[in-house]
């Protein structure tokens, strides 16, 4: 059997590893959302206690979680004017004067602290994190040597559990409570990103450091809780298609630079040249969605889908239908 040229093997491997490399740039689409929970309008002034934990590592991440919650809520408040956040340094100073800890674990303590700090509500909680590593091996085909080889790698599992409670200081009632868990599995993550083969061929066998992974998991929990109590935005990342003409390439360059109206003009010119270019249709739909014209976006997404039922076209059609209700 003849061997494939080395350069062809490498090129084939790269294409298999990065199937989306032929796509165009990405753009962000954002939609406004109200809070999932109905928090009384009179609840305005909010204090955030320091989140606790059983172990020192849990408490360290508890401090990080409460700081990130405060920073993100402050960002939301500047944009949506929903709450007034009590400065955490001021809150700590007030509680220190009364010999109260910043870490709060129950409604009674939250109400007491909230009355002292003159808050309408207090947010408190706790964090539990874990991670473990295992040295594993698997047999993979190496396209360069055209032989199977045993590859050693590190399997990493991480988990973060963050418990949140929002108590009304005046009534002593809990307005919102959530126990959120996020997990990371390096093997599952590799499969989703398509990097499993890359690791076997000779790339890094190391998953991201535990602290980096846990940091991301805690961020996800914080974002989810805030979406339940505060107005917010949800963001979708759309990868544009490369199309069948230079008009689409130019349009993609303009879209990447934020010139969406001019990009749309080029996509439409591309469609005049190649009427059945489904990627140009999809890109035009994305521009209309960016402008908020969901009816036109839906029309272009449908046209693209009818020519070629790609997964991203199906997702886009569903998204604009839901947003247009």
C-alpha positions as a printed Julia matrix, in Angstrom:
325×3 Matrix{Float64}:
   0.0    0.0    0.0
   1.36   3.44  -0.92
   1.98   5.89   1.83
   0.36   9.31   1.72
   2.78  12.26   1.41
   3.59  13.74   4.82
   2.3   17.22   3.94
  -0.99  15.77   2.74
  -1.31  13.79   5.95
  -0.7   16.88   8.06
  -3.15  18.93   6.01
  -5.78  16.22   6.35
  -5.23  16.07  10.1
  -5.58  19.84  10.46
  -8.84  19.87   8.49
 -10.2   17.05  10.63
  -9.18  18.84  13.81
 -10.58  22.24  12.85
 -13.67  21.64  10.72
 -14.79  25.23  11.14
 -11.56  26.77   9.87
 -13.19  27.49   6.5
 -15.87  29.61   8.11
 -15.85  33.37   8.38
 -15.56  35.59  11.46
 -17.98  35.6   14.38
 -20.4   38.3   15.48
 -22.29  38.69  18.75
 -26.09  38.95  18.93
 -27.62  40.15  22.21
 -31.18  40.12  23.55
 -32.61  41.79  26.64
 -34.15  39.58  29.31
 -36.13  40.38  32.42
 -35.23  38.64  35.68
 -36.62  35.1   35.92
 -37.8   35.69  39.51
 -40.25  38.43  40.44
 -38.38  40.46  43.03
 -40.62  43.19  44.59
 -39.98  46.6   43.06
 -39.46  48.13  46.51
 -36.4   45.94  47.02
 -33.71  48.31  45.81
 -30.76  48.53  48.17
 -28.86  45.23  48.22
 -25.9   44.09  50.29
 -23.73  41.11  49.38
 -22.15  39.16  52.21
 -18.99  37.1   51.9
 -19.8   33.54  50.86
 -18.6   30.84  53.22
 -17.45  27.24  52.89
 -16.36  24.28  55.0
 -12.74  24.06  53.89
 -10.21  26.81  53.42
 -10.28  26.25  49.65
 -14.08  26.54  49.65
 -13.87  29.77  51.64
 -11.27  31.15  49.22
 -13.59  30.5   46.31
 -16.49  31.83  48.39
 -14.69  35.17  48.67
 -14.06  35.15  44.93
 -17.7   34.25  44.16
 -19.09  37.07  46.32
 -16.66  39.59  44.79
 -17.6   38.57  41.27
 -21.29  38.64  42.13
 -20.91  42.2   43.43
 -18.9   43.31  40.4
 -21.33  41.81  37.91
 -24.42  43.13  39.73
 -22.84  46.58  39.89
 -22.32  46.39  36.13
 -25.96  45.41  35.62
 -27.14  48.17  37.94
 -25.32  50.83  35.96
 -27.04  49.58  32.83
 -30.53  48.69  34.04
 -30.93  50.85  37.2
 -32.67  48.0   39.03
 -30.76  47.87  42.32
 -28.47  49.99  44.46
 -25.51  47.98  45.64
 -24.1   48.66  49.1
 -20.34  49.14  48.93
 -18.75  45.97  50.31
 -15.98  47.79  52.15
 -18.57  50.0   53.84
 -20.7   46.95  54.61
 -17.73  45.19  56.2
 -16.88  48.26  58.29
 -20.48  48.52  59.54
 -20.61  44.84  60.49
 -17.17  44.98  62.13
 -18.42  47.74  64.4
 -21.14  45.39  65.65
 -18.8   42.38  65.83
 -20.64  40.66  62.99
 -18.89  38.56  60.37
 -19.16  39.3   56.66
 -19.88  35.61  56.08
 -23.59  35.01  56.68
 -25.2   31.58  56.75
 -28.85  32.06  57.78
 -31.84  34.38  57.45
 -31.74  35.58  61.06
 -28.16  36.82  60.71
 -28.9   38.25  57.26
 -31.86  40.26  58.58
 -29.85  41.57  61.52
 -26.93  42.58  59.32
 -29.24  44.07  56.7
 -31.02  46.26  59.24
 -27.71  47.55  60.57
 -26.51  48.32  57.03
 -29.94  49.74  56.1
 -30.41  47.32  53.19
 -33.66  46.18  51.61
 -32.17  42.75  50.93
 -29.05  40.68  51.59
 -27.44  38.09  49.36
 -25.35  35.4   51.0
 -24.32  31.82  50.32
 -21.56  29.25  50.34
 -19.28  27.45  47.91
 -17.96  23.93  47.54
 -15.33  23.04  44.95
 -13.45  19.89  44.06
 -11.03  18.65  41.44
  -9.19  15.43  40.77
  -6.62  14.27  38.24
  -5.92  10.82  36.86
  -3.15   9.63  34.6
  -4.76   7.7   31.74
  -3.7    6.27  28.4
  -5.4    5.44  25.12
  -4.46   4.04  21.74
  -4.76   6.46  18.81
  -3.78   6.42  15.17
  -0.93   8.79  14.33
  -1.43   9.99  10.71
   2.19  11.15  10.47
   3.77   7.76  11.2
   0.64   5.9    9.99
   0.81   3.69  13.05
  -1.18   3.31  16.22
   0.47   4.55  19.37
  -0.33   4.63  23.07
  -0.7    8.17  24.39
  -0.52   9.1   28.06
  -2.64  12.03  29.2
  -4.11  13.69  32.28
  -7.82  13.33  32.88
  -9.17  16.22  34.97
 -12.56  16.58  36.64
 -13.66  19.78  38.4
 -16.91  20.79  40.07
 -18.21  23.96  41.69
 -21.39  24.15  43.75
 -22.54  27.65  44.7
 -25.55  28.21  46.93
 -27.24  31.62  46.76
 -29.91  33.15  49.0
 -31.59  36.56  48.67
 -33.53  37.58  51.8
 -35.96  40.49  52.22
 -34.76  42.39  55.31
 -38.15  43.96  56.1
 -40.2   40.76  55.96
 -37.53  38.2   56.8
 -38.66  36.13  53.83
 -36.43  34.49  51.27
 -37.04  36.06  47.86
 -34.72  33.81  45.85
 -32.71  30.71  46.55
 -30.63  28.57  44.21
 -28.11  25.78  44.45
 -26.16  25.77  41.2
 -23.68  23.13  40.1
 -21.29  23.31  37.18
 -18.9   20.55  36.15
 -15.9   20.13  33.88
 -14.72  16.82  32.4
 -11.55  17.12  30.31
 -12.47  14.19  28.07
 -15.97  15.48  27.36
 -14.57  18.97  26.83
 -12.04  17.59  24.34
 -14.75  15.82  22.39
 -16.88  18.96  22.18
 -13.97  21.14  21.06
 -12.63  18.55  18.63
  -9.2   18.59  20.26
  -9.09  14.93  21.29
  -7.23  13.88  18.14
  -4.92  16.88  18.33
  -3.78  15.77  21.78
  -3.05  12.3   20.46
  -1.05  13.54  17.46
   1.35  15.47  19.64
  -0.3   18.58  21.04
  -0.51  19.42  24.72
  -1.82  16.57  26.88
  -2.51  18.99  29.71
  -6.05  20.27  30.34
  -6.43  23.82  31.69
  -5.17  24.33  35.28
  -7.74  23.5   38.03
  -7.97  27.11  39.24
  -8.69  28.33  35.71
 -11.43  25.73  35.27
 -13.02  26.34  38.67
 -12.91  30.08  38.08
 -14.95  29.6   34.91
 -17.41  27.28  36.68
 -17.94  29.8   39.49
 -18.49  32.55  36.9
 -21.16  30.42  35.23
 -22.98  29.95  38.55
 -22.82  33.68  39.31
 -24.15  34.57  35.85
 -27.02  32.1   36.19
 -28.1   33.44  39.6
 -27.96  37.03  38.39
 -30.15  36.12  35.42
 -32.76  35.03  37.95
 -32.83  38.22  40.0
 -31.78  41.0   37.62
 -32.52  42.28  34.12
 -29.74  41.1   31.84
 -28.69  40.27  28.3
 -28.17  36.9   26.7
 -25.53  36.74  23.99
 -25.27  34.38  21.03
 -22.13  33.9   18.97
 -22.78  33.5   15.26
 -20.06  32.24  12.92
 -20.54  33.65   9.44
 -20.16  31.51   6.33
 -17.38  32.08   3.79
 -19.78  32.05   0.8
 -19.09  31.48  -2.89
 -17.8   34.86  -4.04
 -15.43  37.67  -3.16
 -18.43  39.8   -2.23
 -18.99  37.54   0.78
 -15.35  37.73   1.8
 -15.52  41.52   1.73
 -18.82  41.46   3.61
 -17.25  39.26   6.29
 -14.34  41.66   6.69
 -16.8   44.53   7.11
 -18.92  42.57   9.6
 -15.81  41.73  11.62
 -15.04  45.46  11.74
 -18.57  46.23  12.92
 -19.73  47.73   9.6
 -22.88  45.63   9.5
 -24.98  47.73   7.1
 -22.25  47.8    4.47
 -21.6   44.09   5.04
 -25.25  43.39   4.26
 -24.93  45.32   0.98
 -22.05  43.05  -0.06
 -23.92  39.89   0.92
 -26.83  41.0   -1.26
 -24.49  41.71  -4.16
 -23.04  38.25  -3.68
 -26.53  36.77  -3.89
 -27.16  38.62  -7.15
 -24.04  36.92  -8.52
 -24.72  33.48  -6.95
 -28.46  33.3   -6.13
 -28.24  29.89  -4.42
 -25.33  30.78  -2.07
 -26.87  29.56   1.21
 -23.98  30.89   3.31
 -24.51  34.39   1.89
 -28.23  34.05   2.76
 -27.34  33.0    6.29
 -24.93  35.92   6.69
 -27.56  38.36   5.42
 -30.01  36.91   7.93
 -27.46  37.46  10.71
 -27.1   41.11   9.69
 -30.86  41.63   9.78
 -30.98  39.95  13.18
 -28.21  42.27  14.35
 -30.37  45.23  13.24
 -33.39  43.8   15.11
 -35.35  43.07  11.92
 -36.36  39.56  12.92
 -38.88  39.14  10.12
 -36.26  39.65   7.41
 -33.75  37.58   9.37
 -36.23  34.71   9.47
 -36.82  34.98   5.72
 -33.11  34.67   4.92
 -32.53  31.88   7.44
 -35.42  29.95   5.9
 -34.03  30.4    2.38
 -30.63  29.12   3.5
 -32.22  26.15   5.28
 -34.24  25.14   2.23
 -31.09  24.99   0.1
 -29.01  23.18   2.7
 -30.4   22.21   6.15
 -27.27  23.01   8.16
 -27.5   22.81  11.95
 -26.65  26.48  12.44
 -29.48  27.46  10.09
 -31.95  25.42  12.13
 -30.7   27.02  15.36
 -30.94  30.51  13.85
 -34.5   29.96  12.61
 -35.58  28.72  16.03
 -33.89  31.63  17.8
 -35.58  34.38  15.78
 -38.95  32.63  16.06
 -38.67  32.56  19.83
 -37.53  36.19  19.98
 -40.33  37.3   17.66
 -43.13  35.88  19.83
